[in-house]
Amino acid sequence: MRPIEPGWPGGSGPDSSFPEMFARALLDPDRETPPVVAGPHGKAAAKRYNVYRNNVTVSLINALAAIFPATQRITGIEFFRAMARFHVRATPPGSPLLFEYGRDFPDFIERYEHAQSLPWMSDVARIERAWLDAYHASDAEPLTPQAFGSIPPEHLGDTVLLPHPATRIVRSRYPAVTIFSANRGSDPVGQIEAADPEDALVTRPKLEVAVRQLPSGGAVFLTHLMSGEPLGAAASAAMADSSTFDLPANIAGVLAAGAFSDFKFGG
């Protein structure tokens, strides 16, 4: 396939809009082959274009399956690929990097008519997307308990913690962390008894991405810290959110997880 140019039958000159016209119909099987596409000797290229169109669609579906393996395991391969196909047709990639594709797939799942009986599935997909983003995030040394312990007590309330580049938070009204963990591997999945809301902390302090369930008030605490609020204000917000919020335990937990890389004193 090639654009019509001088010397080709029907050609009148190079067309700078060819890439856009070529790509516009790729993800829509109902669109006709763009008129700027021609086969050898000016012959119609509909069959060749359809093969290319199918390859592009399959490649994007495969990319989604690689990014969201737990989601695919929950739904089954056939259901997942059908759902992914609808997403691909509605949402073309905005980057040449395949791992960047699918950022809005969890939102699509949340709206997808045939997934309404699994309302927690979109949050499982959000954890998977956060997992991949953490994996590709920049490297940084995590803040150690020893470094945190060097902060003078009188400055703790005004201390601002700087997030590690890989740190992500995913909040859910469902037991999304438990469901994610049960379906991420290849072991058989039994009945999941968890029913309470679960918030996820996703980090990669070294080479391995880790997903942890946050304790009560932990997501509010971390969200405020990651937005640049000082430790005292973040703790007050978490205590207002949860009467069982444990500040020392949460600080120890986020340091152990490598959620922050440094600190500074607010002012």
N, C-alpha and C positions, 0 to 999 in steps of 0.2 A: 504494500500500500504506500502511496505517496501523494503529495499535493499536486494539483494540476499546475503545470508551469509551461512556458513557451517550449514548443517542440513536442509537447504531448497533445494528443487529440483533445480538442475542446479547451485547451489552455490559453490563457490570455496574460499570465504574469504571476509572479510570486504573490502570495497572500499572507500578510503579516498576522492575520487573525486565524491562520490555520490551526495552531495549537489549541486555541480556545474552542474552535468549531469542532476539531477532532475529538476533544475531551468531553464536550458538553453531552454527547449522546452515549458515552461509554457506560454509564451506570443506569441508563434508562432503556430497557429493552423495547419500549414502545416507540422510541424515536427512530426515524429512518437513518440510514447511513448518511453521514454528512456529504453534501455534493462535492466538497473539496477533496474527497478521498477517491482515488482511482487505482485500478490494478494495472498490470502490464498492458501497454498499447491502448490505454484509455478504457479498458473493460471495467464493468461494474465490479465493485469490491465488497459487496454486502456480506458474502459468506466469510471472507477473510476478516472483515471488520467484526462480525459477530463472534468469530473465534477469539479475536483479541479482546473483545468486550467481555466474553465469558471468563477468559484468563484473568483479567483485572478483577472481576467480581470475586472469583474463587480465591485469588491472592489476598484480598481484603478480608474475606470471611476467615481464611486460615490465620491471618494476623490477629483477628479478634479471638479466635479459639486459643491461640498461644498466649494472649494477654489475660484471658478470663477462663482458665481451665476449670476452676471450681464451679463457676457458673455453668459451664458446659456439662460438667459431671452431674449437676443437680437436674438440669433440664433433659439431659440426653442429647446425643449428637444431632439427631434429626431435627428436634425442636430448636436447638441452638442455631443450627445453620439456616433454618428457615427464618428465624427471628433476625439473625445477623444479615441475611440477604435484604430484608426490608430496611434495616438500618443503613446498609451500604448504599442502597438506591436513594435514600433520603439525605445521606450525609457524606458527600465526597471528601476525600482526605485533603487536608490543608497543608501538609508537609510531605516532603519526599521520604522522610524517615518513618518506617512502618510502626516503630514502637510509640510514635506520637499519636497514631490513629486510635480512635475509640474513647477519647476523653469524655464524650457526651453519650457513650453507649449506656452507662448506668441510668441516665435520665431517660433515654429511649426505653429501656426495660421498664422503668416505672410507669411509662405511659402505654406500653404495649398491651393491647387488648387481651391477648392470650396468656399474659403473665400475671394477670390481676389476682389469681388464686395463690400466688407466691409473693406477697407484698414485701417480704424481706430480701428478695433476690437482688433488687437494685442496690441495696446496701452491701451485700456480699460482693457485688461487682465493683462498688466504690472502694472497698478494701483492696481488691485485686489491682485496681488502677493505681491506688496509693502505693501498693507494694512495688509495682513496676517503676513508678516515679522515684521512689526511694532507692531502688536499685541503680538507677541512672543518675542520681543526684551527685553533686560534687563531693569529693572527699574532704573530711575535716576531722581533727582530733576532738573527741568528745571531752566535755568538762568533767573532770574527775572529782570524786568526793573530797579528796585532799585539797584541791584548789578551791572548791566551794567552802570547805571548812576554814580557809584562811580569811574569809570575809569577816571583818569586825562585827560583832553582834549589833552594835549601834547602827550599822549601815545595812543590815539585812532587809529591812522593810523597804528601803529605797533602791535595792539592787535590781537591775534589769538583766535577765538572762537572755543570751543570744542563741536562737534556735540553730541546731545542726541542720545543714542543707537537706538532709534526707528525712527530717521529721515531718510526719503527717498525722492528722487526727481525722477519724471518721466516726461520726455520731450516728446512732441508729435507735429506733424505737423497738427493734427486734433483737433476738440473740444472734446478731450477724457474725460476731467473732467466733462463737461456737460453731455455727454452720460453716463458716469459711474454713476453720481449722479442720473440721471433720471431712471436708470435701477437697482439700488442697492436695492430699496425698492419694495413694492408690489403695489404701487399706479399706476393707468393707466398712460401710457406714451403717451403724445401728440406729435405733430410735433416739432422737435428740430430745432430752427432757427439758432443757433450758427454755424459759419463756420470757424472762425479764429483758428489758432494754440493755444493750451492751455497746460501749464506746471503745473504739480501737485506737491504740497508739502504734504507729508504724515507724520504725527507725532502722538505720544501718550504720551503727557506730564504727564497724570495721568492714568485713567483706560480706557478711550474711545479713539479709533483711530479716527483721523480727517483728512479729505482730503480737501485741499484748492487750489484754482487756484492762481498761482503766477502772479503778475503783470509783465509788460514789463521789461525785464532785470533781473527779480528776480531769474530765474533759473541759469543764468550765475553767478550772485552774490553769490548765495548759493553754487553752485558747487565749486567755487574758495575757499569760506570759508571752506567748508567741506574737501577740499583737503589739508588744513593747511596753506593757504595763509593768510597774515594779512589783516585786514579790509581795509586799504588803497588800496592795490593791487586789492582786490576783487571788490571794488567800481569802480576803474579805468576800470577794465575789463567789468563791467556791463554798465558803461557809454559809452564805445566804442561800445558795442553791441546794446544799445538802447538810442536814444536821449531823450527819455521821462523817463528814469530811475530816480526814486525819492529815494535818499539814506535814509533820515529820515523815510519816510513811509515804506520802506522795512525793516529797522532795527526794527521799531515798530511792523511790521507784524510778523517777524520771532520770536521776543521775545514773542509776544502774543500767537503764535502757539506752543511755547516750543521747538523750533528746536535745541536749544543749551543748554548745561548743565553747562558750566563753561567757563572761559577765562584765557589766559595767555599772557604775553608780549613777542612778538617775539624778535629775536635777533640773 
